[in-house]
């Protein structure tokens, strides 16, 4: 999808050629005497159209309008939320056959957040999964002009919004792929492809023997029931001096989660391909960083494997030794995400990071607590938590901070190891976070539980690409050294160098991603 930002008012919008012109009409519409304004006023006077969010009026071959199709679209108060709701109503006209070039124009000035919402909604509408469904007819829409009277002041926000859309699409694509197209090896291939295409990204892949040498006993235990060899993916984005501390992103990469010996119910188990949503979000964030080239260093760590129940699988009651040296009694093999993450968190310490953020479809309990609107946020550092929450609000990819009182760790005590991997049904999302907290030492750390936000079920089943937007906004703020509460503000991206190659779309058969589902043990 090609996006272009132009300075347009309604008079100039009428001269914009293409297949479809969408005019965003707010409650407080400027009064002018051009053809489009006159048409809007006439439709409103006759009760054929109102500016209420999501209301629309479609017309064809309108005199004095260059575009073949014209759509008046109400956006109410013009807030980002209203823009999102309105664009959802316009999805069908945008993606209909024959609409290749479109323009979306606002008569009133747009703010950065509304522009971000507008571009992301357009990108989402144009996305279509085809990797294993080649019969799916591709969306015809190829290019969109975004017009506003204050376009020049939106340039920085526009670049960030475009990069976010690309990162979200990359994450959605890999998360949507079935587990046989998204094995640990294929996910590693995807990471290596990113490094090949972008000069500032480097990639190192740790194979089973490497992980064994590192002493990642918890990670190995989860993977031992699968015939698919594990991969530990290590990505580096270099945008600042080498002595600048990096931010480390750790993404859960369970490419398929049966639950292991503690097997999940058959219903909806296919959705456990999404259990690598955290890994996909790390890949998507690196894809966006490659576009914007901010002055920051970022490390991405993805422990990737399947959780399967064969004769060699880890059993309930088994005790394993993590990379940190702590022993873990595995009371439920379906609480596997925290086992692969704990070793990756220990590995992260070697980079002396300024902050560590892990992202995981970790617990069904978080879905019960927060639903599909906000991701769960847990942190041992108030400034980091504040920055992430502010970044989520700015990116419209929201999260909500949950408690981490020490008393919640009581249920993780066991007679047979240093810690158990589950703490019972009460406060399941919190006890999972308390488990992870044992492995972060003194690092500033945050955990994002995205079990409710990484994918949708039902008729619109598919990955959302969250929380790429949140992570990118946080990193851009970190690049500017902003105060925690201000880190989510949009920053100016660096100019591309000739050495940086343009990003290539993921190839259907080349590198697939892993999927992982929320831990059943915590959902009960």
N, C-alpha and C positions, 0 to 999 in steps of 0.2 A: 504494500500500500504506500503510495506516494502522497505526502502531505505538503501543502504550501500555504504559507501565511501571507495574506494581502490586506492592505488598507482599503476597505470598501465601506461605503454607505449604501443606502437602499437605491439611490439613483444609479450608482455605478454597478451595483449588484444586478440590476435589471439587464445590463449589457454583458454580463458574464455568460459566455457560451458554455454549453455542456448538455448533459442528459437530464440533470435534475438540479434545481435550485431550492434549497430549504432556507426559509426565512424564519429566524427565531424571533418570536413576538412576545415581549414582556408586558406586564401589567402597566408599567409606566413607559409607554412607547413615545419616542420623540415625534412631534407633529411637524411634518414637512409636506411639500406639495408635489413630490415625485410620483411616478405612476404606481409603484409598489405601495407606498404609504396610502395613496388614495384608494387602492384596491382593498387594503387591509381595513381601512376605516369603513368602507362601504360594506364589506362582509360582516363587520361587527355591528353596524347599525341595523342590518337586516336579520341579525340573529343567526347567521350562518357560521360564525366563527367567534371564539372567545380566547383570550390569552391565558386561560387556566392551564396549568401544567398538563401536558400530554394531549391537549386538544389539537386536532389538525384538520386542515381543509386542503384537499388535493385538486389541482387543476391541470389542464393540458392545453398546449398551444395558445397561451395567453398573449394577446396583442401587446407589443412593446416589451415583452420579456424574451430574451434570447434563448434561454434554456427550454427544452421541449416540455419538461414537467416542472410544475411549481407546487411547492408544499409549504403552507403556512403552518408553523408549529408553535404552540403556546408553551412558554417556559415560566409562567407565573412571575415570581419575584426575581428570577434570574440567578438564584443561588446555585452552587454546584450540585446540590441534591436535586433541585428542580430540573437542571439541565440533564442530569442522568436519567431521571424519570421520563422526561420528554423524549430523549433520544431512543429510549427503549420502545416507545410507541411508534417511532419512525423507522424501526429496524426493517420492517417488511418493504416499504417503498425504497429504502436504500439498497437492499440486496436483491431486488427483482431483476429478472432477465433484461438485458439491454441497457442497464444503468452502469456505464463505465466511468464517466466523469461527472462529479458532483461538486456543488459549492454549498457551503453552510455559512450563512451570513447573519450577524447580529446587528440590528440598527443602533443599539446602545453599546457603550464600551463594555468589554469583558474584563473581569479580573483574572489573575493567573490561575486561581483554583477552578473557575468555571471553564477556562480554556482547557485545562488539564482534564477535567471531567468530559468535556466535549470530544477531545481527541481520543481519549481512552475508549469511550463508548463507540465511536466510529470504528476504531481498530477492532474492538470486540465483535462488532456486527459483521465485519469483513472476514473474521477468522473462521476457517472451516477445516476440521480434521479430515485428512484424506490418506494418511500413511498406509492404513490397512483397509481403506475403503475407497479405492480408485474410482468406483462408480459414482461417488458423490460429486455433483456438479459444482465446480468452483464458482465462487462469488464473482460476478462480472466486474464489480467496482475496482478500479485500478488507481484512481487519483481523486483527491478531495482538496478543494481550496477552502481554507478557513478565513472568513472575512470579518473584520471589525474596524470601527473607526479609529481605535487606538492600537492598531497592530504593531507599530514600531516599539512601543513600550512592553510588548509581550514577547519579544524575540527570545530572551533567555528562558522564559517559562515554556515557550514553544519547543525549544531544543530539548529541555528536560522531559517534557511530555512525550515527544517522539521517541526518545531513548527508553523511557519507561514502557511505552507501548511495545517496542521491540523486545525488551526483556521479558515482559509479561507473556507475549506471544511465544517466545522461546520456551519459557517455563511451561506454558499450557501444552505446547506440542509434545514435549518429552513426557510430561505427566500423563497425558492422554494415551500414550502408546501402551499396548498390552504387554504383559511381563515377558512374553517370548520375543518381543521387539525392543525390550528395555532391560536386558540382563545387566549385571554389574559390569561386564566387559564392554558392552555397548554404551553404557553410561560413561565409562572411562574414555571410550573413543570420542564421545561427544565433547568431553572436556579437552581432550587433545586437539580436536578440530578447532575449538575456540582459540587455543594457543597458537595453532598454525596460522590462523586468519588474522590475529591481532598481535602486533609486536609487543605491546605492554603486558601481555598475559603469558605466563610460563606454567607448565604443567608437569607434574611428577606423579607417576602411578606406582603404588605399592602393591605387589602381588602377595599371595598367601604366605610365601616364605619370608617376605619382608615384614609382614605384619606379625608373624611368629617371632622373628628376631626382636621386634619392638616390645614383645611381651603383652600384646593386646588379647589377653585371654578371654575377656568378656565378648569382644567382637567375634573372635574365632568360634566361641561356643554357639553363637546365634547362627553362624554360617555353616556349621559342620553337618547339618541335616540336608544340605542341598548339593546337587551335582554341579551347580553353577559356581565356579570359583569366585571368592570375594575379591573386591578391589577397594583399596583405600586411595581416594583421589585427593591430590594436593594441588591447588591452584594458587598462583600468585599474580596479583595485579600491581605493577610497579608504576606509580605516578608521581612519587616524591623521592627525596634523598633516601639512601639505603638506611641511614641511621634514624629515620623517623619510624616510630612504633606503628605497626599495622593494626587494623581492626581485623579480627578473625571471625569469619562466618562458618558455622558448623551445620551442615544439612543432613538430616536423617535420610538415608538412601536404601531403605528396605524395598527392593524391587518387586517383591510380592510377599505378602504376609498371610500364611495359612493359620497362624497362631502356634505353629509347631505342635508338640504333643498335646498342649492345651488348645486343641483345634477349635477354630471359630465355627459358628453355625453356617450352613450352606447358603442360606439366603443372603444375597447381596455380597457374597465373598468376592465376586468379580471386582468390586470397588477397592479391594485391597491392592490393586495395581497403583492406586493413588498414594500408597504409603511412602512413596519417595517424593512427596510434595515438597518437603524441606530441601532435599537435594536439588530438585528442579528449580526452586526459588534461588538457590545459590548460583546455579548456572545462568539463570535469567538475569540476575543482578550483575554478574561478570559480563554478560553480553551488553548490558546497558552501560556499564563502566567503560567498556571498549569504545562506545560511541562518544561519550562525553569527555573522557580523558581527564578527570579531576586530579588535582595534586594530592594524592593520598596513596597509601599502601594498604592493600587488602589481601588477606589470605583466606582461601576457601578450602574447607576440609569436608569430604564426603565419604563416610564409611558405607560402602555399598555391598549388599548381599541379599539373599533370599532367606526367609524363615520357613523351613519345610520340616515335615515329620517323618523322615525315613528312619531306618534302623540305627543310624549313627547319630540321630538328633539328640541334643541335650534334653535331659529329663527333669521334671519337677523334683526338687530336692537336691539336685546336683549343686556342687560348690565350685566356682571358678575364681581364678585370680586375675584381677584387672591390671592394666598397665601401671596403675598407681601403687600396686602392691596390696590394695584392699581386697579381701575375699568377699564374694557375693553368693548368697544362697538363692538359687533361681526357683522360687516357689510357683511361678507361673511363666511358662515359656512364651505366652502371648504378650508379656510385658518386655518385649525384646528391644524396642527402640532405645530405651534408656541404657541398655547394655552396650549397644554399638556407640552411642553418643558418649558414654562415660570415658571410654578409651580415647576417643577423638578429642575430648576436652582436656584430658591429661597431655596428649600430644601437643595441643595448642600452647601450652605453657612455654615451650622452647622458643617461641617467637617474641616473648616479652610483650604481649599485645597491650594496646591502650584500652581495648575492650574486646570481649568475646560475646557473640550472640549465636545461640543455637536455635535452629528452626526445625520443628518436627510435628508431624501428624501423630501426636503422642497418646492422647487419652480421649476415650469416649466421654469421660467425666467432664472434660472441658466443653464438649458439645452441649451437654446438659446444662452447664452453668451459663454459657454465653451464646449458644446457638450458632448461627451462620453469619452473624453481623460483625462481631469483633473477635480477633485472635486473643488468646490468653497471654498475658505478659507477667513474667516473674523475674525478679532481679535482686541482687545483693547490693546494688549501688543506686542510690536515689537519683543522682545526676544522669546516669545512663538510662534509667527507667523513664525519667522525665523527657529526655531527648527522643527516645523511641516513641513515646506516646505522642509527643508534639509532631514528630515526623509522620506518624500514621494519620493524624488529623489533616496535615497539609496535603498528603498524598491521597486522602480519602480511602485509606487502607487501614482502618482503625484497629486498635487493640485496647485492652483494659487490664490494668495492673491488679494482680491477685496477691494475697498475703503469703509470707514465707516464715511464719512464726516457728521457732524451734520446736514447740510442742507437737507440730504436725509430723515430726520425724520419729516420734515414739513408736508408731506402728511398723517401722522398718527394722526394729530390733529383732534379732534372732539368736538362738542358742548355738548355732552351728557355723556362723560366719560373721564377718565384721558388719554386714548389712544384708537385708533381704531385698529382693527386687520389687516387691509390692508391699503395700501397707494396708490392704483391705479396701472396702468399698467407700467409706466416708472420705470426702475431700480427695478423691483419687487424682485429680490433676495437680493438687498441691503436693501430695506425697511423692508423686513422680518427679516434680521439680525439686523437692527436698533431696531425693536420691541423687539427682544430677549435681546439686550444690556441693555434695561431698567431694566432688572431683575437680572443683575449680580453684581451690586454694584461695589465694589472696587476689586473684584476677577480678577486675570489674566484669561482671557476667550478667547476661540476660537470657532468658529462655522464652521463646515464642511457641506456644502450643497452637497449631493451625489445623487441628483435627476438624473443626467446624467450618473453616474458611477456605481450605485448599481445593475443595471440589464441591460440585452440586450433584444431587441425586435427581431422580425423576425424569420427566420428559426432556429437560435441558441438561441431562447428565454430562458432566465434563469438568475438567480442571479450570480453576479460576486464575492461576498465575500469582495468587497472593502468597506471601507478602512482598513481592518484588518492589512495588511502589514505596512501601514503608522503608525497606532496607536501603533503597537508593537515596531517598530523601535524607535519611540519617547519615549516610556516608558522605553525601554532598555537604551537609552541615559540618561534619567532622573535618572535611578537607579545608574548610575555611576557619577552623579553630573557633567556631562560634560557641557562645555560652549554651549550656544544655537545653534551656527552654527555647533557644532560638535556632537550634541546629536543623530544624525541618524547613527553614526558609530556602527558597530556590536560589541557587548560586550560578554564576556564569561559568559555563563549561569551557574547557580549554579548546583551542583551535586544533583541528586535525593536522597531523604531520603527513608528509608525503609517504613516509614509511609505513603508516598504518593502513592496512588493507581494508576495503569495505567488507562488511559482514556478509557471510553467505548463509542462505537458509539451510536448515537442517535437511539432510537428504534422507528419504524414507527408509532405505535399508541400511544406513551407515551406523549411526550411534544412537542407541535408544536409552531411555531413562528408566530408573527403578521406581517402583511404586510401593507405598507402605500405608497401612491402615492404622486407625486408632487402636490402642491396646484394649482388647476385649475385657481384660481383667479389671480395668478401671471404668468400663462402661456399665458394668453390672450394678 
